[in-house]
């Protein structure tokens, strides 16, 4: 009986198994790109086009990341929720769906927001719901945004400034050029329902309101926020 070289036999077996595994992973995957799973546990999913352009992120709170513009990611000033982030054809963030909620000091907190942005700008349309204990608000918001893109590098420099009057002034100046709310339609924390229309500077000019008691009114406001005329079902009040 011929003598068997055990080390060579094991080497040949390992090489054969490696080849089979490679075929299964490469050849088998090439034959069919469709897979079916019962359950997938992941921390984050990036959806990309064939050329690698990022189009969608699905992630939990800890892995959703910051704001992505082109190939660069900037820290988000207040995003702490899980959700889905949308990206346009350039791979730039242009909206998303985020949500959170938990008990804080024994009181329920809850939030959800669906937004769509201007090109390289912040949200222009938002559906939102927030809850902090007995303080609840839900509504639809329309915002104006500047024509130019957000200057992310400038915002980063402002955030890195030391606390003080100079930083406060820079933040105020940046906020002044960020756009203005134009429309709000929804409920308020005092349980009233309201439609508020504002001018291009964000000042309320027309408010339709229904109180929790059912009392309804239409108010016209001047540029200083003063009610100059108020209509109710039974009377007209002039301020």
C-alpha positions as CSV (number, residue, x, y, z in Angstrom):
1,X,0.0,0.0,0.0
2,X,1.5,3.3,-1.0
3,X,2.5,5.7,1.8
4,X,0.2,8.8,2.1
5,X,1.8,12.3,2.7
6,X,-0.7,13.6,5.3
7,X,0.5,17.2,5.1
8,X,0.1,17.3,1.3
9,X,-3.4,15.7,1.5
10,X,-4.5,18.3,4.0
11,X,-3.1,21.1,1.9
12,X,-4.9,19.8,-1.2
13,X,-8.2,19.5,0.8
14,X,-7.8,23.1,2.1
15,X,-7.2,24.4,-1.4
16,X,-10.2,22.6,-2.8
17,X,-12.5,23.9,-0.1
18,X,-11.2,27.4,-0.6
19,X,-11.9,27.2,-4.3
20,X,-15.5,26.0,-3.6
21,X,-16.1,28.8,-1.1
22,X,-14.7,31.4,-3.6
23,X,-17.0,30.0,-6.3
24,X,-20.0,30.2,-4.0
25,X,-19.3,33.8,-3.0
26,X,-18.2,35.1,-6.3
27,X,-19.6,32.9,-9.0
28,X,-22.8,32.1,-7.2
29,X,-23.4,35.8,-6.3
30,X,-22.8,36.8,-9.9
31,X,-25.4,34.3,-11.1
32,X,-28.1,35.9,-8.9
33,X,-28.1,39.2,-7.1
34,X,-31.3,38.6,-5.3
35,X,-31.3,37.3,-1.7
36,X,-34.2,36.5,0.7
37,X,-33.9,36.8,4.5
38,X,-36.3,36.3,7.3
39,X,-34.6,38.7,9.7
40,X,-31.7,41.2,9.4
41,X,-30.1,42.9,12.4
42,X,-28.0,45.9,11.4
43,X,-26.9,49.2,12.9
44,X,-26.9,51.1,9.6
45,X,-27.8,50.6,5.9
46,X,-26.4,52.8,3.1
47,X,-28.3,52.7,-0.2
48,X,-26.1,53.7,-3.2
49,X,-26.5,54.1,-6.9
50,X,-24.4,52.0,-9.3
51,X,-21.8,54.7,-9.4
52,X,-21.5,54.8,-5.6
53,X,-23.6,57.9,-5.0
54,X,-25.3,57.8,-1.6
55,X,-29.1,58.1,-1.8
56,X,-30.5,56.8,1.5
57,X,-29.4,56.0,5.1
58,X,-31.4,53.9,7.5
59,X,-29.9,53.8,10.9
60,X,-30.4,53.9,14.7
61,X,-29.6,57.0,16.8
62,X,-26.0,56.1,17.4
63,X,-25.1,55.5,13.8
64,X,-27.2,57.9,11.8
65,X,-24.3,60.4,11.5
66,X,-24.1,64.1,10.7
67,X,-25.0,66.1,7.6
68,X,-23.4,64.9,4.4
69,X,-22.7,67.3,1.5
70,X,-20.8,65.8,-1.3
71,X,-18.0,63.6,0.1
72,X,-17.8,65.5,3.4
73,X,-19.7,64.9,6.6
74,X,-20.5,67.8,9.0
75,X,-21.6,67.4,12.6
76,X,-25.4,67.9,13.0
77,X,-26.3,70.5,15.6
78,X,-29.3,68.6,17.1
79,X,-29.9,65.3,15.4
80,X,-30.2,62.6,18.1
81,X,-32.9,60.4,16.6
82,X,-33.1,57.2,14.6
83,X,-34.6,57.3,11.2
84,X,-34.1,57.5,7.4
85,X,-32.1,60.3,5.7
86,X,-32.7,61.2,2.0
87,X,-30.0,62.3,-0.4
88,X,-30.4,63.9,-3.9
89,X,-28.7,62.9,-7.1
90,X,-25.5,64.7,-6.0
91,X,-25.3,62.7,-2.7
92,X,-26.3,65.8,-0.7
93,X,-28.9,65.5,2.1
94,X,-32.3,66.8,1.2
95,X,-34.7,65.6,3.8
96,X,-35.5,62.7,6.1
97,X,-37.8,60.9,8.6
98,X,-36.6,60.9,12.2
99,X,-38.2,59.8,15.4
100,X,-37.5,59.3,19.1
101,X,-39.3,58.9,22.5
102,X,-38.8,57.8,26.1
103,X,-39.8,58.5,29.7
104,X,-37.9,61.5,31.1
105,X,-38.2,62.0,34.9
106,X,-41.4,59.9,34.7
107,X,-43.0,62.0,31.9
108,X,-43.4,60.7,28.3
109,X,-41.5,62.4,25.6
110,X,-42.0,61.6,21.9
111,X,-41.2,63.1,18.6
112,X,-41.4,62.5,14.9
113,X,-40.5,64.6,11.8
114,X,-40.7,64.2,8.1
115,X,-38.9,66.9,6.2
116,X,-37.9,67.9,2.6
117,X,-35.1,70.4,2.0
118,X,-34.1,73.0,-0.6
119,X,-31.0,72.3,-2.7
120,X,-28.1,72.3,-0.3
121,X,-30.3,74.1,2.2
122,X,-32.4,73.3,5.2
123,X,-36.0,72.1,5.4
124,X,-38.8,73.9,3.5
125,X,-41.6,71.5,4.3
126,X,-42.0,69.7,7.6
127,X,-44.6,67.4,9.2
128,X,-43.9,67.2,12.9
129,X,-45.3,65.9,16.2
130,X,-43.7,66.5,19.6
131,X,-44.6,65.6,23.2
132,X,-43.1,66.5,26.5
133,X,-45.4,65.4,29.3
134,X,-48.6,67.3,28.9
135,X,-47.1,69.7,26.4
136,X,-48.1,68.4,22.9
137,X,-47.9,69.9,19.5
138,X,-48.4,68.5,16.0
139,X,-48.5,70.3,12.6
140,X,-47.5,71.1,9.1
141,X,-44.8,73.8,8.5
142,X,-43.6,75.7,5.4
143,X,-40.4,77.6,5.5
144,X,-38.6,80.0,3.2
145,X,-34.9,79.4,2.7
146,X,-32.1,81.5,1.0
147,X,-31.2,81.0,-2.6
148,X,-27.6,80.1,-1.9
149,X,-26.4,76.9,-0.2
150,X,-25.6,76.7,3.5
151,X,-22.1,77.8,4.3
152,X,-21.2,74.7,6.4
153,X,-17.5,75.7,6.9
154,X,-18.7,79.0,8.3
155,X,-21.1,77.3,10.7
156,X,-18.3,75.0,11.8
157,X,-16.1,78.0,12.7
158,X,-18.9,79.5,14.7
159,X,-19.5,76.4,16.7
160,X,-15.8,76.1,17.5
161,X,-15.6,79.7,18.9
162,X,-15.3,80.2,22.6
163,X,-18.6,81.0,24.4
164,X,-19.1,84.8,24.6
165,X,-20.5,87.9,23.0
166,X,-18.6,87.4,19.7
167,X,-20.0,83.8,19.3
168,X,-23.5,84.9,20.2
169,X,-23.3,87.7,17.7
170,X,-22.1,85.3,15.0
171,X,-24.9,82.9,15.7
172,X,-27.5,85.6,15.6
173,X,-26.2,86.8,12.3
174,X,-26.2,83.3,10.9
175,X,-29.8,82.7,12.1
176,X,-30.9,86.0,10.5
177,X,-29.9,84.7,7.1
178,X,-31.3,81.2,7.5
179,X,-34.8,82.0,6.2
180,X,-38.2,82.3,7.9
181,X,-41.3,80.3,8.7
182,X,-44.2,81.2,6.4
183,X,-47.0,78.8,7.3
184,X,-48.0,76.7,10.4
185,X,-51.1,74.5,10.4
186,X,-51.7,72.4,13.5
187,X,-52.3,72.1,17.2
188,X,-50.6,74.1,20.0
189,X,-49.6,73.2,23.5
190,X,-52.6,75.0,24.9
191,X,-54.8,72.5,22.9
192,X,-55.9,75.2,20.4
193,X,-55.9,74.6,16.6
194,X,-54.3,77.3,14.5
195,X,-53.4,78.3,11.0
196,X,-50.7,81.0,11.0
197,X,-49.5,82.9,7.9
198,X,-46.4,85.0,8.1
199,X,-44.6,87.5,5.9
200,X,-41.1,87.0,4.3
201,X,-39.4,88.1,7.6
202,X,-41.3,85.5,9.6
203,X,-43.7,87.9,11.3
204,X,-47.3,86.7,11.9
205,X,-49.8,88.6,9.8
206,X,-52.9,86.4,9.7
207,X,-54.0,83.9,12.3
208,X,-57.1,81.6,12.2
209,X,-57.6,80.0,15.6
210,X,-60.0,77.7,17.4
211,X,-59.8,77.5,21.2
212,X,-60.3,74.2,23.1
213,X,-63.7,75.6,24.1
214,X,-64.7,76.0,20.4
215,X,-64.4,79.8,20.3
216,X,-63.1,80.8,16.8
217,X,-61.4,83.9,15.6
218,X,-59.5,85.5,12.7
219,X,-56.8,88.0,13.6
220,X,-54.9,90.4,11.4
221,X,-51.5,91.7,12.7
222,X,-49.2,94.5,11.8
223,X,-45.4,94.3,11.3
224,X,-44.9,94.7,15.0
225,X,-47.1,91.7,15.9
226,X,-50.0,93.8,17.2
227,X,-53.6,92.7,16.4
228,X,-55.1,95.4,14.3
229,X,-58.4,93.6,13.6
230,X,-60.1,90.6,15.0
231,X,-63.1,88.8,13.6
232,X,-65.3,86.4,15.7
233,X,-68.6,84.7,14.8
234,X,-70.7,87.3,16.7
235,X,-68.6,90.5,16.6
236,X,-65.8,92.4,15.0
237,X,-63.2,93.7,17.5
238,X,-60.8,96.4,16.6
239,X,-57.6,96.8,18.6
